Amino acid sequence: MKNKSTSLAKMIFSVLILAITMVLGNGVIKADTLENIMGSQAVPKENHIISYEPKISSSQVQKRSAIVTNYAFHSKVLKLDWNYDVYLPAGYDPKAAKKYPVIYLLHGFLNNHGDMWNKMNTQKMLNQVQQRTGQPMIAVFVDGFNSWYINSPDPGGMQMQTAIINDLMPDVEKNYRVSKKASQTAVGGLSMGGYGAARLALKYPNEFSSVMAYSPAIYRKVSDQDQDTLIAFANKKGKGLAKNYRKYYPTRHFKQKAQSVKFYVETSRDDTVVNVKDVSAFVKTLKKKDVSVKYLQDSGYDHGWALWDKTFPQGYQWVAQQFADSK
């Protein structure tokens, strides 16, 4: 009898904590929070979103704060369960007919989809951009592992490029009120993610209309010895790295329609990881192909979070303006 009473008390306590969490968290509970409260059996491990959508009036929807949630689904291309984070702007209503513009954000090498939240004040940045411009947008933070966002030349390697286009984007469109129009879709990233963003947009101009690339790791020259960071470009036996990197260079996949894609590129003259001359060479190639580029060079910052935390807000604002101008 004592054990049953103890179990009942624990259950009641858990429900109370759960209710408080939902109220304080604007109705959204992350999977790890729920697991800590209710135990691992309460959390579905596949195709899940941990959220709470109470019945609210339209006036309450307008007052709803921006939220961040996590979603996981099974990728057929990658053959694994794949997580991504989603920023939903203030006033977002999942039941409304309204569609929102969306930007897909790609992280850097040795990072993951959560680093832009953990190492920058991203939610505050996006909130302030909406307040300044009046342009709400959804932001999706992709877990790209160390793939460089390409289809690996190794048959057994990650086919990340295909997974983003064929698995991730359709899943986001199914679960969130995002526009499918290229004019309302952007891709951005930093370092390796800046490389991936540039390459995806130039290869798929029917999917993306604007690119935000920070310190993009787009090198003019690499060698087969650059295995530590560029192993994703190697063949099955670890060979052909430099040859494949040249083959995958973003502008090698340029299509005529890509002239309509607009670029925002920002880097530092003091970057010791990606030389500013490499970035400038890429920008010069884009301009030769009549691509619109806003190019900014900063000083006093190396390749890292200090630069990105300071400068990302103006990049987000530029993206918001592209969305507003293309309505």
C-alpha positions as CSV (number, residue, x, y, z in Angstrom):
1,M,0.0,0.0,0.0
2,K,2.9,2.3,0.9
3,N,4.5,1.7,-2.5
4,K,1.3,2.5,-4.4
5,S,0.9,5.8,-2.4
6,T,4.5,6.7,-3.1
7,S,4.0,6.0,-6.9
8,L,0.8,8.0,-6.9
9,A,2.5,10.9,-5.2
10,K,5.3,10.9,-7.7
11,M,2.9,10.8,-10.6
12,I,0.9,13.8,-9.2
13,F,4.2,15.7,-8.6
14,S,5.3,14.9,-12.2
15,V,2.0,16.2,-13.7
16,L,2.3,19.4,-11.7
17,I,5.9,20.0,-12.8
18,L,4.8,19.2,-16.4
19,A,1.9,21.8,-16.2
20,I,4.2,24.4,-14.8
21,T,6.8,23.8,-17.5
22,M,4.2,24.2,-20.3
23,V,3.0,27.5,-18.9
24,L,6.5,28.9,-18.4
25,G,7.7,27.6,-21.7
26,N,4.9,29.1,-23.9
27,G,3.4,25.7,-24.4
28,V,6.5,24.0,-25.8
29,I,8.5,21.3,-24.0
30,K,11.7,20.0,-25.3
31,A,12.1,16.3,-25.5
32,D,15.0,16.2,-23.0
33,T,12.9,18.2,-20.5
34,L,10.0,15.9,-20.8
35,E,12.3,12.9,-20.4
36,N,13.8,14.3,-17.2
37,I,10.3,14.8,-15.8
38,M,8.5,11.7,-16.9
39,G,11.2,9.2,-17.7
40,S,12.5,8.0,-21.0
41,Q,9.5,5.8,-21.8
42,A,7.4,9.0,-22.1
43,V,9.4,10.3,-25.0
44,P,8.9,9.0,-28.5
45,K,12.2,8.5,-30.3
46,E,11.2,8.9,-33.9
47,N,9.0,11.2,-35.9
48,H,8.1,13.3,-32.9
49,I,7.5,16.8,-31.8
50,I,7.1,17.5,-28.2
51,S,4.6,20.4,-28.0
52,Y,1.4,21.6,-26.5
53,E,-1.1,23.6,-28.5
54,P,-3.9,24.9,-26.2
55,K,-7.1,26.4,-27.6
56,I,-6.5,30.1,-27.9
57,S,-8.2,33.0,-29.5
58,S,-6.8,35.0,-32.5
59,S,-5.9,37.9,-30.2
60,Q,-3.9,35.5,-28.0
61,V,-2.1,34.2,-31.0
62,Q,-1.0,37.7,-31.9
63,K,0.5,38.0,-28.4
64,R,2.2,34.7,-28.4
65,S,6.0,34.9,-27.9
66,A,8.5,33.4,-30.3
67,I,9.4,29.9,-29.4
68,V,12.1,27.3,-30.2
69,T,11.2,23.6,-30.6
70,N,13.0,20.5,-31.7
71,Y,11.8,17.9,-34.2
72,A,13.1,14.5,-35.1
73,F,12.2,12.3,-38.1
74,H,13.7,9.3,-39.9
75,S,15.7,10.3,-43.0
76,K,15.4,7.6,-45.7
77,V,18.4,9.1,-47.5
78,L,20.7,9.2,-44.4
79,K,19.1,6.0,-42.9
80,L,19.1,7.5,-39.4
81,D,16.9,9.6,-37.1
82,W,17.6,13.2,-37.8
83,N,17.1,16.2,-35.5
84,Y,16.6,19.8,-36.3
85,D,15.7,22.9,-34.3
86,V,13.0,25.4,-35.3
87,Y,12.5,29.0,-34.4
88,L,8.8,30.0,-34.7
89,P,8.2,33.8,-34.7
90,A,6.0,35.7,-32.4
91,G,2.3,35.3,-33.4
92,Y,2.9,32.0,-35.2
93,D,-0.3,30.1,-35.5
94,P,0.0,26.5,-36.6
95,K,-3.7,26.3,-37.5
96,A,-3.8,29.5,-39.7
97,A,-3.6,29.6,-43.5
98,K,-0.7,32.0,-43.4
99,K,2.6,30.8,-44.7
100,Y,5.9,32.1,-43.4
101,P,9.2,32.6,-45.2
102,V,11.9,30.3,-44.0
103,I,15.7,30.3,-43.7
104,Y,17.7,27.1,-43.3
105,L,20.8,27.5,-41.1
106,L,23.9,25.4,-41.5
107,H,26.5,25.0,-38.8
108,G,30.3,24.8,-39.0
109,F,32.8,21.9,-38.9
110,L,32.8,19.9,-35.6
111,N,29.6,21.7,-34.5
112,N,25.9,20.7,-34.5
113,H,22.5,22.2,-35.0
114,G,22.4,23.5,-31.4
115,D,25.6,25.5,-31.4
116,M,24.0,28.7,-32.8
117,W,21.7,28.6,-29.8
118,N,24.4,27.7,-27.3
119,K,27.1,30.1,-28.5
120,M,25.1,33.0,-29.8
121,N,22.0,34.8,-28.6
122,T,20.1,33.7,-31.7
123,Q,16.6,33.9,-30.4
124,K,17.1,37.5,-29.3
125,M,18.6,38.3,-32.7
126,L,15.6,36.9,-34.6
127,N,13.1,38.5,-32.2
128,Q,14.7,41.9,-32.7
129,V,14.8,41.5,-36.5
130,Q,11.1,40.9,-36.6
131,Q,10.5,43.9,-34.3
132,R,12.6,46.2,-36.5
133,T,11.4,45.0,-39.9
134,G,7.9,43.7,-39.2
135,Q,8.9,40.6,-41.2
136,P,8.4,37.4,-39.3
137,M,10.2,34.3,-40.5
138,I,10.8,30.7,-39.5
139,A,14.4,29.5,-39.0
140,V,15.4,25.9,-39.2
141,F,18.7,24.8,-37.8
142,V,20.0,21.7,-39.6
143,D,22.3,19.1,-38.2
144,G,24.9,18.6,-41.0
145,F,27.4,16.5,-39.0
146,N,30.8,17.0,-40.7
147,S,29.4,16.4,-44.1
148,W,30.2,19.7,-45.7
149,Y,26.6,19.5,-47.0
150,I,27.6,17.5,-50.1
151,N,26.9,14.1,-51.4
152,S,30.0,12.2,-50.4
153,P,32.0,10.8,-53.3
154,D,32.4,7.7,-51.1
155,P,29.4,5.5,-51.9
156,G,29.1,4.6,-48.3
157,G,29.4,8.2,-47.1
158,M,26.6,10.7,-46.2
159,Q,24.5,11.9,-49.1
160,M,23.7,15.1,-47.2
161,Q,22.9,17.3,-50.2
162,T,20.1,15.0,-51.3
163,A,18.9,14.5,-47.8
164,I,18.4,18.2,-47.3
165,I,16.4,18.7,-50.5
166,N,14.5,15.4,-50.5
167,D,14.0,14.6,-46.8
168,L,14.5,17.6,-44.6
169,M,12.8,20.4,-46.5
170,P,9.6,18.3,-47.3
171,D,9.5,17.3,-43.6
172,V,9.7,21.0,-42.5
173,E,7.0,21.9,-45.0
174,K,4.7,19.1,-43.7
175,N,5.0,20.1,-40.1
176,Y,5.3,23.9,-40.1
177,R,3.5,26.7,-41.9
178,V,6.4,27.5,-44.3
179,S,6.2,28.8,-47.8
180,K,7.4,26.5,-50.6
181,K,8.2,29.5,-52.9
182,A,11.9,30.0,-53.7
183,S,11.4,33.7,-53.2
184,Q,10.4,33.0,-49.6
185,T,13.2,30.5,-48.9
186,A,16.8,31.3,-47.9
187,V,19.8,29.3,-46.8
188,G,22.6,30.5,-44.5
189,G,25.5,29.3,-42.6
190,L,28.9,29.9,-41.1
191,S,32.3,28.5,-42.0
192,M,31.6,24.9,-43.4
193,G,27.9,26.0,-43.3
194,G,28.7,29.1,-45.4
195,Y,30.2,26.8,-48.0
196,G,27.2,24.5,-47.9
197,A,24.7,27.4,-48.1
198,A,26.5,28.8,-51.2
199,R,26.7,25.5,-52.9
200,L,23.1,24.5,-52.3
201,A,21.7,27.8,-53.5
202,L,23.7,27.8,-56.7
203,K,22.9,24.1,-57.4
204,Y,19.2,24.5,-56.5
205,P,18.1,28.0,-57.6
206,N,14.5,26.8,-57.8
207,E,14.6,26.1,-54.1
208,F,16.4,29.2,-52.7
209,S,16.4,32.9,-53.6
210,S,18.9,34.3,-51.0
211,V,22.1,33.2,-49.2
212,M,23.7,34.4,-46.0
213,A,27.3,33.2,-45.8
214,Y,29.5,34.1,-42.9
215,S,33.3,33.3,-43.1
216,P,32.5,30.7,-45.8
217,A,35.1,28.0,-46.0
218,I,35.5,28.3,-49.7
219,Y,39.2,27.7,-50.5
220,R,41.0,28.4,-53.7
221,K,43.5,25.6,-53.1
222,V,43.5,22.5,-50.9
223,S,45.7,19.4,-50.8
224,D,45.2,15.7,-50.3
225,Q,46.8,16.2,-46.9
226,D,43.9,18.2,-45.6
227,Q,42.3,15.1,-44.2
228,D,41.5,16.4,-40.7
229,T,38.8,18.9,-42.0
230,L,38.1,17.9,-45.6
231,I,37.8,14.1,-45.3
232,A,34.2,14.3,-46.6
233,F,35.6,15.1,-50.1
234,A,37.7,11.9,-50.2
235,N,36.8,8.7,-52.0
236,K,36.2,5.4,-50.3
237,K,40.0,4.8,-49.9
238,G,40.6,8.3,-48.6
239,K,42.0,9.5,-51.9
240,G,41.1,12.2,-54.4
241,L,40.3,14.8,-51.8
242,A,41.8,17.8,-53.6
243,K,40.4,16.8,-57.0
244,N,36.9,16.3,-55.5
245,Y,37.1,19.6,-53.7
246,R,37.7,21.4,-56.9
247,K,34.9,19.4,-58.6
248,Y,32.5,20.4,-55.8
249,Y,33.5,24.1,-55.7
250,P,30.2,26.0,-55.4
251,T,30.4,28.0,-58.7
252,R,31.2,24.8,-60.6
253,H,27.5,24.0,-60.3
254,F,26.3,27.4,-61.4
255,K,23.1,27.4,-63.4
256,Q,21.8,30.4,-65.4
257,K,18.8,30.7,-63.1
258,A,21.2,31.2,-60.2
259,Q,21.8,34.7,-61.4
260,S,18.6,35.6,-59.5
261,V,19.9,34.3,-56.2
262,K,21.2,37.1,-54.0
263,F,24.2,36.8,-51.7
264,Y,25.1,38.3,-48.4
265,V,28.8,37.5,-47.5
266,E,30.7,38.6,-44.5
267,T,34.1,37.7,-43.3
268,S,37.1,39.2,-41.4
269,R,40.4,40.4,-42.8
270,D,42.1,38.8,-39.8
271,D,40.6,35.4,-40.3
272,T,43.4,32.8,-39.9
273,V,41.3,29.8,-40.9
274,V,39.8,31.0,-44.2
275,N,41.9,33.7,-45.8
276,V,40.0,36.8,-46.8
277,K,41.5,36.4,-50.3
278,D,39.8,33.1,-50.8
279,V,36.4,34.6,-49.9
280,S,37.1,37.6,-52.1
281,A,38.0,35.3,-55.0
282,F,34.6,33.5,-54.6
283,V,32.7,36.8,-54.5
284,K,34.6,38.0,-57.6
285,T,33.5,34.9,-59.4
286,L,29.9,35.4,-58.4
287,K,29.9,39.0,-59.6
288,K,31.4,37.9,-63.0
289,K,28.4,35.7,-63.4
290,D,26.1,38.7,-62.7
291,V,25.0,37.5,-59.2
292,S,24.0,40.2,-56.8
293,V,26.4,40.2,-53.8
294,K,26.6,42.3,-50.6
295,Y,30.1,41.8,-49.4
296,L,31.4,43.0,-46.0
297,Q,34.9,42.7,-44.6
298,D,35.4,43.2,-40.8
299,S,38.7,43.7,-38.9
300,G,39.9,42.7,-35.5
301,Y,38.2,39.3,-35.4
302,D,39.4,35.8,-36.2
303,H,37.3,32.9,-37.5
304,G,34.9,32.4,-34.6
305,W,31.9,33.2,-32.4
306,A,33.0,36.7,-31.4
307,L,32.6,37.8,-35.0
308,W,29.4,35.9,-35.7
309,D,27.7,36.9,-32.5
310,K,28.3,40.6,-33.4
311,T,27.4,40.5,-37.1
312,F,24.7,37.9,-37.5
313,P,21.9,40.3,-36.7
314,Q,22.6,42.4,-39.8
315,G,22.7,39.3,-41.9
316,Y,19.3,38.2,-40.6
317,Q,17.9,41.6,-41.2
318,W,19.2,41.5,-44.8
319,V,17.4,38.1,-45.3
320,A,14.2,39.6,-43.8
321,Q,14.4,42.4,-46.2
322,Q,14.8,40.0,-49.2
323,F,11.6,38.2,-48.1
324,A,9.7,41.5,-47.7
325,D,10.8,42.8,-51.1
326,S,9.8,39.6,-52.9
327,K,6.2,39.4,-51.6
